[in-house]
Amino acid sequence: MPKTVKLLCAGILPLIVGWIFHFLLLYSPLPIWFYRLAGLALLAGWAYLSYRLSDSGKNPVLQAFFLSAFGLLMLVLALYQEIGMGQYWLNLAGVSTQLYFLPVLTFAASVTAPFKSITQVWPMYIVVWLFLFAAGCIGCYKKRSGMRG
């Protein structure tokens, strides 16, 4: 399978982790520090995944974008639901758009809290997507620089 297809398919992983977080929150509440640490771990894992799946001969930013493309679709759907409609869809698509960002949401909120008080969730979704994209860029650039020397 070409590496670009692998990157696109791997982009769904935060959604799977989000569903796991969802059930953890519902059935076995853990302290907030656990979710912050898990969000940081997911970002580190995302960078490692991009390192493993990227091709050192191709554009690292483009490869990170392919890895984050599914997340961008989730972001657009979440923004449409929250800003455009004023509510989330009461189906799998509506829930999935929220759960995609859930694993990194607590970490992103703790990082951005000193800078601005956010009263809505949609700005945090943008921050989470940017964190995922940046982690993907880091992994892709690391592979590219590691192969040169």
Contacts in CASP RR format, 6 or more apart in sequence:
PFRMAT RR
TARGET T0000
AUTHOR 0000-0000-0000
METHOD contacts of the structure
MODEL  1
MPKTVKLLCAGILPLIVGWIFHFLLLYSPLPIWFYRLAGLALLAGWAYLS
YRLSDSGKNPVLQAFFLSAFGLLMLVLALYQEIGMGQYWLNLAGVSTQLY
FLPVLTFAASVTAPFKSITQVWPMYIVVWLFLFAAGCIGCYKKRSGMRG
3 53 0 8 1.000
3 54 0 8 1.000
3 55 0 8 1.000
3 58 0 8 1.000
3 63 0 8 1.000
4 63 0 8 1.000
4 66 0 8 1.000
6 53 0 8 1.000
7 50 0 8 1.000
7 53 0 8 1.000
7 54 0 8 1.000
7 63 0 8 1.000
7 66 0 8 1.000
7 67 0 8 1.000
8 66 0 8 1.000
8 67 0 8 1.000
8 69 0 8 1.000
8 70 0 8 1.000
10 49 0 8 1.000
10 53 0 8 1.000
10 67 0 8 1.000
11 67 0 8 1.000
11 68 0 8 1.000
11 69 0 8 1.000
11 70 0 8 1.000
11 71 0 8 1.000
12 70 0 8 1.000
13 46 0 8 1.000
13 49 0 8 1.000
14 42 0 8 1.000
14 46 0 8 1.000
14 71 0 8 1.000
14 100 0 8 1.000
14 101 0 8 1.000
14 103 0 8 1.000
14 104 0 8 1.000
14 132 0 8 1.000
15 70 0 8 1.000
15 74 0 8 1.000
15 96 0 8 1.000
15 99 0 8 1.000
15 100 0 8 1.000
17 42 0 8 1.000
17 103 0 8 1.000
18 99 0 8 1.000
18 100 0 8 1.000
18 102 0 8 1.000
18 103 0 8 1.000
19 99 0 8 1.000
21 35 0 8 1.000
21 38 0 8 1.000
21 99 0 8 1.000
21 102 0 8 1.000
21 103 0 8 1.000
22 99 0 8 1.000
22 102 0 8 1.000
24 30 0 8 1.000
32 106 0 8 1.000
35 106 0 8 1.000
35 107 0 8 1.000
36 106 0 8 1.000
36 107 0 8 1.000
36 110 0 8 1.000
38 103 0 8 1.000
39 103 0 8 1.000
39 104 0 8 1.000
39 106 0 8 1.000
39 107 0 8 1.000
40 107 0 8 1.000
42 103 0 8 1.000
42 104 0 8 1.000
43 104 0 8 1.000
43 107 0 8 1.000
43 131 0 8 1.000
43 132 0 8 1.000
43 135 0 8 1.000
44 135 0 8 1.000
45 135 0 8 1.000
46 67 0 8 1.000
46 132 0 8 1.000
46 135 0 8 1.000
46 136 0 8 1.000
47 135 0 8 1.000
47 136 0 8 1.000
47 138 0 8 1.000
47 139 0 8 1.000
47 142 0 8 1.000
48 139 0 8 1.000
49 67 0 8 1.000
49 136 0 8 1.000
50 63 0 8 1.000
50 64 0 8 1.000
50 67 0 8 1.000
50 135 0 8 1.000
50 136 0 8 1.000
50 137 0 8 1.000
50 138 0 8 1.000
50 139 0 8 1.000
50 140 0 8 1.000
50 143 0 8 1.000
51 139 0 8 1.000
51 140 0 8 1.000
51 142 0 8 1.000
51 143 0 8 1.000
53 63 0 8 1.000
53 67 0 8 1.000
54 60 0 8 1.000
54 63 0 8 1.000
54 64 0 8 1.000
54 139 0 8 1.000
54 140 0 8 1.000
54 143 0 8 1.000
54 144 0 8 1.000
55 63 0 8 1.000
56 143 0 8 1.000
56 144 0 8 1.000
56 146 0 8 1.000
56 147 0 8 1.000
56 148 0 8 1.000
57 144 0 8 1.000
57 147 0 8 1.000
60 137 0 8 1.000
60 139 0 8 1.000
60 140 0 8 1.000
60 141 0 8 1.000
60 143 0 8 1.000
60 144 0 8 1.000
61 137 0 8 1.000
61 140 0 8 1.000
63 140 0 8 1.000
64 133 0 8 1.000
64 136 0 8 1.000
64 137 0 8 1.000
64 139 0 8 1.000
64 140 0 8 1.000
65 72 0 8 1.000
65 133 0 8 1.000
67 136 0 8 1.000
68 129 0 8 1.000
68 132 0 8 1.000
68 133 0 8 1.000
68 136 0 8 1.000
71 100 0 8 1.000
71 129 0 8 1.000
71 132 0 8 1.000
72 129 0 8 1.000
74 96 0 8 1.000
74 97 0 8 1.000
74 100 0 8 1.000
74 101 0 8 1.000
75 101 0 8 1.000
75 125 0 8 1.000
75 126 0 8 1.000
75 129 0 8 1.000
77 93 0 8 1.000
77 94 0 8 1.000
77 97 0 8 1.000
78 97 0 8 1.000
78 98 0 8 1.000
78 100 0 8 1.000
78 101 0 8 1.000
78 122 0 8 1.000
78 125 0 8 1.000
79 122 0 8 1.000
79 125 0 8 1.000
79 126 0 8 1.000
81 87 0 8 1.000
81 88 0 8 1.000
81 89 0 8 1.000
81 94 0 8 1.000
81 97 0 8 1.000
82 88 0 8 1.000
82 120 0 8 1.000
82 121 0 8 1.000
82 122 0 8 1.000
83 122 0 8 1.000
88 94 0 8 1.000
88 95 0 8 1.000
88 97 0 8 1.000
88 98 0 8 1.000
101 124 0 8 1.000
101 125 0 8 1.000
101 128 0 8 1.000
101 129 0 8 1.000
104 128 0 8 1.000
104 131 0 8 1.000
104 132 0 8 1.000
105 121 0 8 1.000
105 124 0 8 1.000
105 125 0 8 1.000
105 128 0 8 1.000
107 131 0 8 1.000
108 124 0 8 1.000
108 127 0 8 1.000
108 128 0 8 1.000
108 131 0 8 1.000
109 118 0 8 1.000
109 124 0 8 1.000
111 127 0 8 1.000
112 118 0 8 1.000
112 124 0 8 1.000
112 127 0 8 1.000
118 124 0 8 1.000
END
